[in-house]
Amino acid sequence: MVILVTGAAGFIGFHTAQRLLNDGHEVVGIDNHNTYYDPTLKSARTTLLKQHKGYTDVVGDVADLATLQKLFADRKPERVIHLAAQAGVRYSVENPFAYVQSNLVGFANILECCRHAEVAHLVYASTSSVFGANAAMPFAESQGTAHPMSLYAATKKSNEMMAHSYSHLFGLPTTGLRFFTVYGPWGRPDMALFKFTKAILAGEPIDVFNRGEMTRDFTYVDDIVEGVVRVAAKPAAIAPDWIADAANPDPSASGIAPYRIFNIGGGAPVPLMEYIRTLEHCLGKTATLNLLPMQPGDVPATAADTSALRAWVGYAPNTPVSEGVARFVDWYRDYFAA
């Protein structure tokens, strides 16, 4: 099967493409190798993917419709896993238009290409950030998500709504996956685990926001990929028991469109300070903490209800943080000879 993976040089995209290749699929990967973080890491990931004979690499931007149209015409993907996006809550405060271009224009282009190519299933990355101001935890897909706290979250919420419209109008099966704080080898340098590890090894203080009073549902990258692959193999369908005139119709499914939304989270939220202590143990070094207030757009806690995912594909993430952090540290020391 030919599967298109967008953002293939990125953290989750790389791991997903590698898994699909190992499973025997043909993978077409597209990535623009932007400079949001050091593109050297993206190039290293791509080099590994190119070692597979079933991999086709395309350097391009999903916001460039002509490039996407040619790719779809040439390669004719049967399924699309859309992971390309401008990520990061804090960066969306500084550079909002990067999110509009990548996450809104780029996603509209993906939808149009999937529609015209009659793709069997579009799976795309959403985020736990869409839950925004919700306080009832664990977060369930049946909850409303009308109060995002960052532009990043707002663009991902928009993706979910755009997908439903295309599923309804054109019968395109779409599934959105809300990722919860993904970490692991080959991770992004702008994320906490990477930044903490680099600083601790260099003997520098680490910035700890909200003075460490935060909890996250950390999710190991291999668990994310397992969920993505399983969901991709099972196209969304119209929900026969969905009730349109209910007081609060379930926003994660639809009675008029082949459309689904699922959480993919670790299922065992961990306090940030415990996460840091786990990292200290793995590194054999103690961190110096620079305690700071909450950053704009952040939320104090996340927790995923993954029961819907388990019911749909028989799987939910299960890698403990102690094991996942240790694997990251092993990779980091090897990659950077640290």
C-alpha positions in Angstrom: 0.0 0.0 0.0 1.2 3.5 -0.8 0.9 5.8 2.2 1.7 9.5 2.3 3.2 10.8 5.5 3.4 14.6 5.8 6.0 16.0 8.1 8.1 12.9 7.6 11.3 14.6 8.7 9.7 15.6 12.0 9.7 13.8 15.3 6.4 11.8 15.1 6.4 11.7 11.3 9.8 10.1 11.2 8.8 7.3 13.6 5.6 6.7 11.8 7.2 6.5 8.4 9.8 4.1 9.8 7.2 1.9 11.3 5.2 1.8 8.1 8.3 0.9 6.1 9.2 -1.9 8.5 5.6 -3.2 8.0 6.2 -3.4 4.3 4.3 -0.4 3.0 5.5 2.0 0.4 5.9 5.4 2.0 6.0 8.8 0.4 7.3 11.4 2.8 7.0 15.2 2.4 8.6 17.8 4.6 9.8 21.4 4.1 12.7 21.1 6.6 11.9 24.5 8.0 14.2 26.2 10.6 11.8 26.2 13.5 14.4 24.0 15.1 17.8 22.8 13.9 17.2 21.2 10.5 20.3 19.0 11.0 18.2 16.7 13.1 15.5 16.6 10.4 18.2 15.7 7.8 19.5 12.9 10.0 16.0 11.4 10.3 15.5 11.6 6.6 18.9 9.9 5.9 17.7 6.9 7.9 14.4 6.8 6.1 16.1 6.9 2.7 17.9 3.7 3.6 14.6 1.9 3.0 14.0 1.0 -0.7 10.3 1.6 -0.2 10.7 5.3 0.8 10.3 8.2 -1.6 11.4 11.6 -0.2 9.8 14.9 -1.3 11.1 18.2 -0.1 8.1 20.5 -0.1 5.6 22.5 1.8 2.0 21.3 2.3 1.0 25.0 2.0 2.1 24.8 -1.6 -0.9 23.4 -3.4 0.8 22.8 -6.7 3.5 20.6 -5.1 0.9 18.5 -3.3 -1.2 18.1 -6.4 1.8 16.8 -8.4 2.7 14.5 -5.6 -0.8 13.0 -5.4 -1.0 12.7 -9.2 2.4 11.0 -9.4 2.3 8.7 -6.4 -1.4 8.1 -5.9 -1.4 7.5 -2.1 -4.2 5.2 -0.9 -4.0 6.6 2.7 -2.7 9.8 4.1 -1.2 10.4 7.5 -1.0 14.2 7.9 1.5 15.1 10.6 3.0 18.2 9.1 2.2 21.3 11.2 3.7 24.3 12.9 3.8 23.0 16.5 4.4 24.6 19.8 2.1 26.5 22.1 4.5 29.3 23.1 5.8 30.0 19.6 2.2 30.6 18.5 2.2 33.7 20.7 5.3 35.1 18.9 4.7 34.0 15.3 0.9 33.5 14.7 1.1 33.6 10.9 3.3 30.6 10.7 0.4 28.6 12.2 -2.1 30.1 9.8 0.0 29.2 6.8 1.0 25.7 7.9 -1.9 24.5 10.0 -4.9 26.1 8.1 -3.8 26.7 4.5 -1.7 23.5 4.6 -4.6 21.4 6.0 -7.1 22.8 3.5 -4.7 21.7 0.7 -4.4 18.2 2.1 -8.2 18.0 2.3 -8.6 19.1 -1.3 -6.0 16.7 -2.6 -7.5 13.8 -0.6 -10.9 14.6 -1.9 -9.9 14.7 -5.5 -7.7 11.6 -5.2 -10.5 9.7 -3.5 -8.1 8.7 -0.7 -9.5 5.8 1.4 -8.6 7.4 4.8 -7.1 10.6 6.0 -5.6 10.5 9.5 -4.3 13.8 10.9 -2.7 15.0 14.1 -4.7 17.2 16.5 -3.6 18.0 20.0 -4.6 17.8 23.6 -4.3 21.6 23.6 -7.8 21.8 22.0 -9.3 21.0 25.5 -8.1 24.5 26.5 -9.9 25.9 29.5 -11.7 22.6 30.3 -11.2 21.6 33.9 -12.9 18.2 34.0 -10.3 15.5 33.8 -9.5 13.1 32.3 -10.2 14.8 29.0 -12.7 12.8 27.0 -13.5 13.2 23.3 -17.1 13.8 24.2 -16.3 17.1 25.9 -16.7 20.4 24.2 -13.5 22.2 23.0 -14.8 25.7 22.4 -12.3 27.6 24.6 -8.8 27.1 23.2 -6.0 29.0 25.1 -3.5 29.4 22.2 -3.6 30.0 18.5 -1.9 26.7 18.0 -4.8 24.9 19.7 -7.3 27.0 17.8 -5.8 26.0 14.5 -6.0 22.3 15.5 -9.6 22.7 16.6 -10.2 24.3 13.2 -8.6 21.2 11.5 -11.2 19.0 13.2 -14.1 21.1 12.0 -12.7 21.4 8.5 -12.3 17.6 8.4 -15.9 17.1 9.4 -17.1 19.3 6.6 -15.1 17.3 4.0 -16.2 14.0 5.5 -19.8 15.2 5.2 -19.7 16.9 1.8 -17.4 14.4 -0.1 -17.6 11.2 1.9 -13.9 11.4 2.8 -13.2 9.3 5.9 -11.2 11.4 8.4 -9.8 10.6 11.8 -8.2 13.2 14.1 -5.8 12.1 16.8 -5.3 14.3 19.8 -1.7 13.7 20.9 -0.8 14.2 24.6 2.8 15.5 25.3 4.8 13.1 23.1 8.4 12.4 24.0 11.1 9.9 23.1 14.2 9.4 20.9 14.7 11.8 18.0 12.4 14.2 19.8 12.1 18.0 19.1 14.7 20.2 20.7 12.1 22.8 21.7 10.3 20.3 24.0 10.9 20.0 27.7 12.7 16.6 27.9 15.2 17.6 25.2 15.8 21.1 26.7 16.1 19.7 30.2 18.6 17.0 29.2 20.8 19.4 27.3 20.9 21.9 30.1 21.4 19.4 32.9 24.4 17.8 31.1 25.8 21.2 30.5 25.5 22.2 34.2 23.0 24.9 33.3 19.7 25.6 35.1 16.4 24.5 33.6 13.3 26.7 33.2 10.4 25.2 35.1 7.1 27.0 34.4 4.3 27.5 36.9 7.0 26.8 39.5 6.7 23.1 38.8 3.1 22.9 39.7 2.1 21.2 36.5 1.0 17.7 35.5 1.2 16.2 32.0 0.0 13.0 30.4 3.3 12.2 28.9 3.1 9.7 25.9 6.0 7.7 24.6 6.5 8.1 20.8 6.3 4.4 20.0 2.9 4.3 21.7 1.7 7.2 19.6 2.9 5.4 16.4 1.1 2.2 17.4 -2.1 4.1 17.7 -1.6 6.0 14.5 -0.9 2.8 12.5 -3.9 0.9 14.0 -6.3 3.8 13.4 -5.0 4.4 9.8 -5.9 0.8 9.0 -9.5 1.3 10.2 -11.2 4.1 8.3 -13.7 6.3 10.1 -17.4 5.5 9.5 -20.7 7.2 10.2 -21.8 6.5 13.8 -25.2 4.8 13.6 -26.2 5.8 17.1 -25.3 9.4 16.9 -28.2 11.7 17.8 -28.2 15.1 16.0 -30.9 16.7 18.1 -29.4 15.7 21.5 -28.7 18.5 23.9 -25.0 17.8 23.6 -24.3 15.8 20.5 -21.0 13.9 20.7 -18.4 16.0 18.9 -16.0 13.1 18.4 -18.2 11.2 16.0 -20.9 12.0 13.4 -24.2 10.6 12.2 -23.8 12.4 8.8 -20.1 11.8 8.0 -17.4 9.2 8.2 -15.6 11.1 11.0 -13.9 10.3 14.3 -11.7 12.0 16.9 -9.6 10.0 19.4 -7.2 10.8 22.3 -3.8 9.2 22.3 -2.3 9.7 25.7 -0.3 7.9 28.2 -3.2 7.4 30.5 -1.2 8.0 33.7 -0.6 11.7 34.3 2.8 12.6 35.9 3.6 15.7 37.9 6.3 17.7 36.2 8.6 17.6 39.2 8.4 13.8 39.2 9.3 13.8 35.5 12.3 15.9 36.3 13.4 13.6 39.1 13.1 10.6 36.7 15.4 12.4 34.2 17.9 13.3 37.0 18.0 9.6 37.9 18.6 8.5 34.3 21.3 11.2 33.8 22.9 10.7 37.2 22.9 14.4 37.7 20.8 16.9 39.7 19.1 19.8 38.0 19.3 23.4 39.0 15.7 24.7 38.8 14.8 28.2 37.5 11.2 28.5 38.8 9.1 30.7 36.6 5.4 31.7 36.3 3.0 30.1 33.9 3.6 30.9 30.2 0.8 32.4 28.1 -1.3 29.7 26.4 -0.2 26.9 28.7 -2.5 24.8 30.9 -1.6 23.4 34.4 -2.6 19.8 33.7 -3.6 17.3 31.1 -5.0 13.8 31.4 -6.3 11.6 28.6 -9.3 9.3 28.6 -8.3 6.7 26.1 -11.2 4.3 26.4 -12.6 5.3 23.0 -9.3 4.5 21.3 -9.1 1.1 23.1 -12.7 0.3 22.0 -12.0 1.3 18.4 -8.6 -0.5 17.8 -8.0 -2.5 20.9 -5.0 -0.5 22.0 -4.0 2.4 24.3 -0.5 3.6 25.3 1.2 1.8 28.1 4.9 2.7 28.3 5.8 4.0 31.8 7.6 7.3 32.0 10.6 5.7 33.7 11.2 3.4 30.7 10.5 6.1 28.1 12.8 8.7 29.6 15.6 6.1 29.9 15.3 5.3 26.2 15.4 9.0 25.4 18.5 9.5 27.5 20.2 6.5 25.8 19.5 8.0 22.4 20.6 11.5 23.4 23.9 10.3 24.7 24.5 8.2 21.6 23.5 10.9 19.1 25.3 13.8 20.7 28.1 11.7 22.2 27.2 13.3 25.5 
